[in-house]
Amino acid sequence: MNSTTLELRKFVAPEIIYGVGAINLVGPSAKKFGAKKALLVTDPGVVEAGWMDAALRSLKEENIPAAIFQDITPNPKEHQVAAGAAFYQDNECDVIVAVGGGSPMDCAKGIGIAASNKKDILQFEGIDEVRVPIPPLICIPTTAGTAADISQFAIVTDTTRKVKIAIISKAVVPDIALVDPQTTATMPKDLTAATGMDALVHAVEAYVSNASSPLTDLHAMEAISLIAQNLVKAIEDPRNLEYRDHMMFASMVAGMAFSNASLGLVHAMAHSLGGLLDAPHGICNALLLDWVVDFNYQSAAERYDRIGQAMGVTFDGLGPDVRKEALLRRIRSLAESAGISRQSLKLELNNKILNQLAVNASHDACQVTNPREASVEEIAGIYERAFR
């Protein structure tokens, strides 16, 4: 038996209902908790796509009224969480339903924390800082990437410090995840690409994390293989439910992996970049992944080689330097085929901004489980190579 199988590991996940039509079970799911009134957290794009109507119909069938909170932007802000918590209390809600991508789901988690603990959301930054359980939380993802519907992570932007804070706690694992692949059919191509690459980074970082385990490895490798085979197909043929199903399943199992093994330097740097410059999270991850792999490879070569094999790279007879370059080419090729390139992110970085980005990333909780320690100077160097 491999010695790693003997190490204690915790694995948490919500109740999951997966498949076409899962969104129609939000009413019966809320009824399980004795809901008197639900807070629906979403954003205008999800409302326009019609998925909020589906959730409302299901709640109405169970005679559960709902109040809708949709004042959420990408990279949800602390003041939006505060407004949502006040809205939750003013409307006397007792269950939270999040319908959308990572931003509505993270905001919903923040609302639950703030409402139950009666404190500003920024006070919960870090690991296991949530003391009072949040209200029952049902998540319905409409993108295939963030896996906030699965994870014990919530990411909120502190607009004063211009940083994204990570709240990591079993308290924010949703009670029920209704994972319906048909909801992703309305995603535009650029969002499919960004969220799909985000899911890939989740799986890659979980697999090389110093907190990985056989439990998380299974999920991470399945996600990597599915994304490598289906992301470009889902972009090119967005109404094909088979490709959407594979990508949604990949997002879900990648979420199980990173929620329990945590992440690494890619996410620490992406959080810093997104917080300081309000840049799209998935794009940040996609453009940083190959550069961080290049930096990390020497500390987890065998694991990165397995990642390459799962992505279809053949390493027979190749030395370590050549294997690394082959993996980097595959990662870059996938991002480019998905339509993501350096031109996808308009940045003007000077030395002052580079240093601030690096300092913020060095303080992010995700870098703790990176396979190689990185100094502030080394992180600044990665940013510079990636974006200047």
C-alpha positions as CSV (number, residue, x, y, z in Angstrom):
1,M,0.0,0.0,0.0
2,N,1.3,3.4,-0.9
3,S,2.3,5.4,2.2
4,T,0.1,8.3,1.1
5,T,-3.0,6.2,1.6
6,L,-2.2,6.0,5.3
7,E,-2.3,9.7,5.9
8,L,-5.4,11.2,7.4
9,R,-7.4,13.3,5.0
10,K,-10.8,15.0,5.2
11,F,-13.2,14.9,2.2
12,V,-16.3,17.1,2.2
13,A,-19.0,17.4,-0.5
14,P,-22.6,18.5,-0.6
15,E,-25.5,16.3,-1.5
16,I,-25.4,16.3,-5.3
17,I,-28.2,15.7,-7.8
18,Y,-26.7,15.6,-11.2
19,G,-28.3,15.5,-14.6
20,V,-30.7,17.1,-17.1
21,G,-33.7,18.5,-15.2
22,A,-31.9,18.9,-11.8
23,I,-32.8,22.6,-11.8
24,N,-36.5,21.6,-11.5
25,L,-35.8,20.1,-8.1
26,V,-35.1,23.3,-6.3
27,G,-38.6,23.5,-4.9
28,P,-38.5,20.0,-3.4
29,S,-35.0,20.6,-2.2
30,A,-36.0,23.8,-0.4
31,K,-39.0,22.0,1.1
32,K,-36.7,19.5,2.7
33,F,-35.4,22.4,4.9
34,G,-38.9,23.5,5.8
35,A,-38.4,26.7,3.8
36,K,-40.9,29.5,4.4
37,K,-39.3,32.0,2.0
38,A,-36.2,31.6,-0.2
39,L,-33.6,34.2,-1.1
40,L,-32.7,33.7,-4.8
41,V,-29.2,35.0,-5.5
42,T,-28.4,35.5,-9.2
43,D,-27.2,38.0,-11.8
44,P,-28.8,39.8,-14.7
45,G,-27.3,37.4,-17.3
46,V,-28.8,34.4,-15.7
47,V,-32.2,36.1,-15.5
48,E,-32.0,36.9,-19.2
49,A,-31.1,33.3,-20.0
50,G,-34.3,32.1,-18.3
51,W,-32.8,29.9,-15.6
52,M,-34.2,32.0,-12.8
53,D,-37.7,31.4,-14.2
54,A,-37.2,27.7,-14.0
55,A,-36.1,28.0,-10.4
56,L,-39.0,30.2,-9.5
57,R,-41.5,27.8,-11.1
58,S,-40.2,24.9,-9.1
59,L,-40.4,26.9,-5.8
60,K,-43.9,28.0,-6.7
61,E,-45.0,24.4,-7.2
62,E,-44.1,23.8,-3.5
63,N,-45.8,27.1,-2.4
64,I,-42.5,28.6,-1.4
65,P,-42.3,32.4,-2.1
66,A,-39.0,34.0,-3.1
67,A,-37.2,37.3,-3.0
68,I,-34.6,37.9,-5.8
69,F,-31.3,39.5,-5.2
70,Q,-29.4,40.2,-8.4
71,D,-27.2,43.2,-7.7
72,I,-24.0,41.3,-8.3
73,T,-21.0,42.0,-10.6
74,P,-18.3,39.6,-11.7
75,N,-15.8,39.3,-8.8
76,P,-18.5,40.0,-6.1
77,K,-17.6,42.8,-3.7
78,E,-17.9,43.0,0.0
79,H,-20.6,45.8,-0.2
80,Q,-22.7,43.5,-2.4
81,V,-22.5,40.8,0.2
82,A,-23.6,43.3,2.9
83,A,-26.5,44.5,0.8
84,G,-27.5,40.9,0.2
85,A,-27.4,40.0,3.9
86,A,-29.6,43.0,4.7
87,F,-32.0,42.0,1.9
88,Y,-32.1,38.4,3.3
89,Q,-33.0,39.7,6.7
90,D,-35.5,42.4,5.6
91,N,-37.4,39.8,3.6
92,E,-37.4,37.3,6.4
93,C,-35.9,34.5,4.3
94,D,-34.7,31.2,5.8
95,V,-33.1,29.4,2.8
96,I,-30.7,30.7,0.2
97,V,-30.8,29.5,-3.4
98,A,-27.9,30.5,-5.7
99,V,-28.5,30.3,-9.5
100,G,-25.5,31.2,-11.7
101,G,-21.8,31.1,-12.0
102,G,-19.1,31.6,-9.5
103,S,-20.0,35.2,-8.7
104,P,-23.7,34.6,-7.6
105,M,-22.6,31.4,-5.7
106,D,-19.7,33.1,-3.9
107,C,-21.9,36.1,-3.1
108,A,-24.7,33.7,-1.8
109,K,-22.1,32.0,0.5
110,G,-21.0,35.5,1.8
111,I,-24.6,36.5,2.4
112,G,-25.2,33.4,4.4
113,I,-22.0,34.0,6.5
114,A,-22.8,37.7,7.1
115,A,-26.5,37.1,7.9
116,S,-25.8,34.2,10.4
117,N,-22.7,35.7,12.1
118,K,-23.9,39.3,11.9
119,K,-20.4,40.5,11.0
120,D,-18.7,42.1,8.0
121,I,-17.7,39.4,5.5
122,L,-14.1,40.5,5.4
123,Q,-13.7,39.3,9.0
124,F,-13.8,35.7,7.8
125,E,-10.8,35.7,5.6
126,G,-8.7,32.5,5.9
127,I,-9.3,28.9,7.0
128,D,-12.1,27.8,9.4
129,E,-13.0,31.3,10.6
130,V,-16.8,30.9,10.2
131,R,-18.1,30.1,13.7
132,V,-21.9,30.2,13.2
133,P,-23.5,27.9,10.5
134,I,-25.0,29.6,7.5
135,P,-28.7,29.1,6.5
136,P,-29.5,26.1,4.2
137,L,-27.8,26.7,0.9
138,I,-28.8,25.3,-2.5
139,C,-26.6,25.9,-5.5
140,I,-27.5,25.6,-9.1
141,P,-24.4,26.2,-11.3
142,T,-25.0,27.7,-14.8
143,T,-21.3,27.6,-15.8
144,A,-18.9,24.7,-16.1
145,G,-15.9,25.9,-14.2
146,T,-16.0,27.5,-10.8
147,A,-17.5,24.6,-8.9
148,A,-18.6,26.9,-6.1
149,D,-21.6,24.6,-5.9
150,I,-19.3,21.9,-4.6
151,S,-16.5,23.6,-2.7
152,Q,-15.7,24.9,0.7
153,F,-14.3,28.1,-0.8
154,A,-15.9,31.5,-1.1
155,I,-14.0,34.3,-2.9
156,V,-15.0,38.0,-2.2
157,T,-13.3,41.2,-3.3
158,D,-12.2,43.7,-0.7
159,T,-12.6,47.0,-2.6
160,T,-10.6,49.0,-0.1
161,R,-7.5,46.9,-0.2
162,K,-8.2,45.8,-3.8
163,V,-7.6,42.1,-3.1
164,K,-9.7,39.0,-3.3
165,I,-10.1,37.2,0.0
166,A,-10.5,33.5,0.3
167,I,-12.8,32.1,2.9
168,I,-12.2,28.4,3.3
169,S,-14.6,26.6,5.6
170,K,-16.8,23.5,5.8
171,A,-19.5,25.9,6.8
172,V,-19.8,27.2,3.2
173,V,-20.1,23.8,1.5
174,P,-23.6,24.0,0.0
175,D,-26.2,21.6,1.5
176,I,-27.5,20.6,-2.0
177,A,-25.9,21.1,-5.4
178,L,-28.4,20.7,-8.3
179,V,-26.0,20.2,-11.2
180,D,-27.8,20.4,-14.5
181,P,-25.6,20.4,-17.7
182,Q,-28.4,21.9,-19.8
183,T,-28.0,25.2,-18.0
184,T,-24.6,25.7,-19.6
185,A,-26.0,25.7,-23.1
186,T,-26.7,29.4,-22.9
187,M,-23.1,30.3,-22.1
188,P,-21.4,32.5,-24.7
189,K,-18.2,31.0,-26.2
190,D,-15.8,33.3,-24.3
191,L,-17.4,32.3,-21.0
192,T,-17.3,28.6,-21.9
193,A,-13.6,29.0,-22.6
194,A,-12.7,31.0,-19.4
195,T,-14.7,28.8,-17.1
196,G,-13.4,25.6,-18.7
197,M,-9.8,26.7,-18.3
198,D,-10.6,27.6,-14.7
199,A,-11.8,24.0,-14.1
200,L,-8.6,22.7,-15.7
201,V,-6.5,24.8,-13.3
202,H,-8.6,23.6,-10.3
203,A,-7.8,20.0,-11.3
204,V,-4.1,20.6,-12.1
205,E,-3.5,22.5,-8.9
206,A,-5.3,19.9,-6.8
207,Y,-3.3,17.1,-8.3
208,V,0.1,18.7,-7.5
209,S,-1.1,20.2,-4.2
210,N,0.9,19.2,-1.1
211,A,-2.4,18.3,0.4
212,S,-3.5,15.9,-2.3
213,S,-4.6,12.3,-1.6
214,P,-5.8,9.3,-3.5
215,L,-9.4,10.6,-2.9
216,T,-8.7,13.9,-4.6
217,D,-6.3,12.4,-7.3
218,L,-9.2,10.3,-8.8
219,H,-11.3,13.4,-9.3
220,A,-8.6,15.6,-10.5
221,M,-7.3,13.2,-13.2
222,E,-10.8,12.5,-14.5
223,A,-11.4,16.3,-14.8
224,I,-8.2,16.9,-16.7
225,S,-8.9,14.2,-19.2
226,L,-12.5,15.3,-19.8
227,I,-11.5,19.0,-20.3
228,A,-8.7,18.2,-22.6
229,Q,-11.0,16.2,-24.8
230,N,-14.2,18.4,-24.7
231,L,-13.5,22.1,-24.0
232,V,-12.8,23.1,-27.6
233,K,-15.7,20.9,-28.8
234,A,-18.1,22.6,-26.4
235,I,-16.9,26.0,-27.6
236,E,-17.3,25.1,-31.3
237,D,-20.6,23.3,-30.9
238,P,-22.3,25.0,-27.9
239,R,-25.7,23.3,-28.2
240,N,-24.3,19.8,-28.1
241,L,-25.4,18.5,-24.8
242,E,-22.9,15.6,-24.8
243,Y,-20.0,18.1,-24.7
244,R,-21.7,20.3,-22.2
245,D,-22.4,17.3,-20.0
246,H,-18.7,16.2,-20.1
247,M,-17.6,19.8,-19.2
248,M,-20.1,20.1,-16.4
249,F,-19.1,16.8,-15.0
250,A,-15.4,17.8,-15.3
251,S,-16.1,21.0,-13.4
252,M,-17.9,19.1,-10.6
253,V,-15.2,16.5,-10.1
254,A,-12.5,19.2,-10.3
255,G,-14.4,21.0,-7.6
256,M,-14.3,17.9,-5.4
257,A,-10.6,17.7,-5.9
258,F,-9.6,21.3,-5.1
259,S,-12.2,21.7,-2.4
260,N,-10.4,19.0,-0.5
261,A,-6.8,19.3,-1.7
262,S,-6.8,23.1,-2.0
263,L,-5.1,25.0,-4.8
264,G,-1.8,26.6,-5.5
265,L,0.2,29.5,-6.9
266,V,-1.9,30.0,-10.1
267,H,-5.0,30.8,-8.0
268,A,-3.0,32.9,-5.5
269,M,-1.7,35.0,-8.4
270,A,-5.1,35.1,-10.2
271,H,-6.8,36.3,-7.0
272,S,-4.3,39.0,-6.7
273,L,-4.6,40.1,-10.3
274,G,-8.4,40.0,-10.2
275,G,-8.6,41.9,-6.9
276,L,-6.2,44.7,-7.9
277,L,-7.3,45.1,-11.5
278,D,-10.8,43.6,-11.5
279,A,-9.7,41.2,-14.2
280,P,-11.8,38.1,-15.2
281,H,-10.8,35.1,-13.0
282,G,-10.9,32.4,-15.6
283,I,-8.8,34.4,-18.0
284,C,-6.2,35.2,-15.3
285,N,-5.9,31.5,-14.5
286,A,-5.6,30.4,-18.1
287,L,-2.8,32.9,-18.8
288,L,-0.9,32.1,-15.6
289,L,-1.1,28.3,-15.7
290,D,1.8,27.5,-18.0
291,W,4.1,30.0,-16.3
292,V,3.4,28.5,-12.9
293,V,3.8,25.0,-14.2
294,D,7.2,26.0,-15.6
295,F,8.1,27.3,-12.1
296,N,6.7,24.3,-10.2
297,Y,7.8,21.5,-12.5
298,Q,11.0,20.6,-10.7
299,S,9.2,20.1,-7.4
300,A,6.4,17.7,-8.8
301,A,7.8,16.4,-12.1
302,E,6.1,13.0,-11.9
303,R,2.7,14.4,-11.2
304,Y,3.0,17.0,-14.0
305,D,4.0,14.2,-16.3
306,R,0.8,12.3,-15.4
307,I,-1.2,15.5,-16.1
308,G,0.4,15.7,-19.5
309,Q,-0.5,12.1,-20.2
310,A,-4.1,12.8,-19.2
311,M,-4.0,15.7,-21.7
312,G,-2.9,13.4,-24.5
313,V,0.9,14.1,-24.4
314,T,3.3,11.2,-25.2
315,F,6.5,11.3,-23.1
316,D,8.1,8.0,-24.2
317,G,11.9,8.3,-24.1
318,L,11.9,12.0,-23.3
319,G,14.1,13.6,-20.7
320,P,12.6,15.9,-18.0
321,D,13.3,19.2,-19.7
322,V,11.7,18.0,-22.9
323,R,8.7,16.5,-21.0
324,K,8.2,19.8,-19.3
325,E,8.3,21.7,-22.6
326,A,5.8,19.3,-24.2
327,L,3.4,19.8,-21.3
328,L,3.7,23.6,-21.6
329,R,3.0,23.4,-25.3
330,R,-0.1,21.4,-24.7
331,I,-1.4,23.8,-22.1
332,R,-0.7,26.8,-24.3
333,S,-2.3,25.0,-27.3
334,L,-5.5,24.3,-25.4
335,A,-5.8,27.9,-24.2
336,E,-5.2,29.2,-27.7
337,S,-7.6,26.8,-29.3
338,A,-10.2,28.0,-26.7
339,G,-9.6,31.5,-28.0
340,I,-7.6,32.7,-25.0
341,S,-4.3,34.6,-25.6
342,R,-2.3,37.3,-24.0
343,Q,-4.5,39.8,-25.9
344,S,-7.5,38.5,-23.9
345,L,-6.3,40.6,-20.9
346,K,-5.5,44.3,-21.3
347,L,-2.9,45.1,-18.6
348,E,-0.4,47.8,-18.1
349,L,2.0,46.7,-15.4
350,N,4.8,48.8,-13.9
351,N,7.2,47.8,-11.2
352,K,5.1,49.2,-8.4
353,I,2.0,47.2,-9.6
354,L,4.1,44.1,-10.1
355,N,5.4,44.2,-6.6
356,Q,1.9,44.8,-5.1
357,L,0.5,41.9,-7.1
358,A,3.3,39.7,-5.8
359,V,2.9,40.7,-2.2
360,N,-0.8,40.1,-2.3
361,A,-0.4,36.7,-3.9
362,S,2.2,35.7,-1.3
363,H,-0.4,36.3,1.4
364,D,-3.2,34.3,-0.4
365,A,-4.2,31.1,1.4
366,C,-4.0,29.1,-1.9
367,Q,-0.2,29.4,-2.1
368,V,0.2,27.4,1.1
369,T,-0.4,24.1,-0.8
370,N,1.7,25.0,-3.8
371,P,4.3,22.2,-4.4
372,R,7.1,24.8,-4.5
373,E,7.6,27.7,-2.2
374,A,7.8,31.0,-4.0
375,S,9.3,34.3,-2.7
376,V,7.7,37.6,-3.5
377,E,10.5,38.3,-6.0
378,E,9.9,34.9,-7.7
379,I,6.2,35.6,-7.9
380,A,6.9,39.1,-9.4
381,G,9.1,37.4,-12.0
382,I,6.3,35.0,-13.0
383,Y,3.9,38.0,-13.5
384,E,6.5,39.8,-15.5
385,R,7.2,36.8,-17.8
386,A,3.5,36.2,-18.3
387,F,2.3,39.8,-18.9
388,R,5.2,42.1,-19.9
